[in-house]
Amino acid sequence: MIDVLYFAWLRERVGAPREQLETQAATVADLVTELAARSEGHALAFENLQGLRVALDQELADFAAPLAGVREVAFFPPMTGG
């Protein structure tokens, strides 16, 4: 079981701040493919990966990162400084 967290506009498109799911995804990119197929809102949230960041167990990662042993995946837009 993996926790998937959504922040900012991703939460609005998916319609929930988080979900738990079973996945066979080997990488973050594989998980994104699975998630995008879940609903129209998910598909909209993941249509442009250029505008997304991901953290695995609260550590920044990239979309090629493996999911083995990961308990939490968080998706969020890039942070802006100021």
C-alpha positions as CSV (number, residue, x, y, z in Angstrom):
1,M,0.0,0.0,0.0
2,I,1.3,3.4,-0.9
3,D,0.0,6.9,0.1
4,V,-0.2,9.4,-2.8
5,L,-0.5,13.1,-1.8
6,Y,-1.6,15.9,-4.0
7,F,-0.9,19.6,-3.4
8,A,-2.2,22.9,-4.8
9,W,-3.9,22.6,-8.2
10,L,-3.3,18.9,-8.4
11,R,-5.6,18.4,-5.4
12,E,-8.3,20.4,-7.2
13,R,-8.0,18.4,-10.4
14,V,-7.9,15.0,-8.7
15,G,-10.6,15.9,-6.3
16,A,-8.8,14.7,-3.1
17,P,-5.8,15.6,-1.1
18,R,-4.6,12.0,-0.8
19,E,-5.4,8.4,-1.7
20,Q,-4.0,5.0,-0.8
21,L,-3.5,2.4,-3.4
22,E,-1.9,-0.8,-4.3
23,T,0.4,-0.5,-7.3
24,Q,2.7,-2.6,-9.4
25,A,4.5,0.5,-10.7
26,A,8.3,0.2,-10.6
27,T,9.1,3.9,-11.0
28,V,7.4,7.2,-10.4
29,A,6.8,7.5,-14.2
30,D,5.0,4.1,-14.1
31,L,2.8,5.3,-11.2
32,V,1.9,8.5,-13.1
33,T,0.7,6.4,-16.0
34,E,-1.5,4.3,-13.6
35,L,-2.8,7.4,-11.9
36,A,-3.6,9.2,-15.2
37,A,-5.8,6.3,-16.2
38,R,-7.9,6.5,-13.0
39,S,-10.1,9.4,-13.9
40,E,-10.4,12.5,-16.1
41,G,-9.3,14.6,-13.2
42,H,-6.2,12.5,-12.7
43,A,-5.5,12.7,-16.5
44,L,-5.7,16.5,-16.3
45,A,-3.4,16.6,-13.3
46,F,-0.7,14.6,-15.0
47,E,-1.0,15.8,-18.6
48,N,2.2,18.0,-18.3
49,L,5.0,16.6,-16.1
50,Q,7.1,19.6,-16.8
51,G,5.0,21.5,-14.3
52,L,5.3,18.9,-11.6
53,R,7.7,17.9,-8.8
54,V,7.7,14.7,-6.8
55,A,8.9,13.7,-3.4
56,L,9.3,10.1,-2.2
57,D,9.0,9.7,1.6
58,Q,9.6,13.5,1.8
59,E,12.8,13.5,-0.3
60,L,12.8,15.3,-3.7
61,A,13.1,12.8,-6.5
62,D,12.7,12.5,-10.3
63,F,10.2,10.6,-12.3
64,A,12.7,7.8,-13.1
65,A,13.1,7.1,-9.4
66,P,12.3,3.5,-8.2
67,L,9.3,3.0,-5.9
68,A,10.7,-0.1,-4.1
69,G,10.2,0.4,-0.4
70,V,8.5,3.8,-0.8
71,R,5.6,4.5,1.5
72,E,4.6,8.0,0.4
73,V,4.6,9.8,-3.0
74,A,3.8,13.5,-3.0
75,F,3.1,15.5,-6.2
76,F,3.2,19.3,-6.2
77,P,3.9,22.3,-8.5
78,P,7.4,23.8,-8.4
79,M,8.0,26.1,-5.5
80,T,8.7,29.8,-6.1
81,G,11.0,31.8,-3.9
82,G,10.4,35.2,-2.5
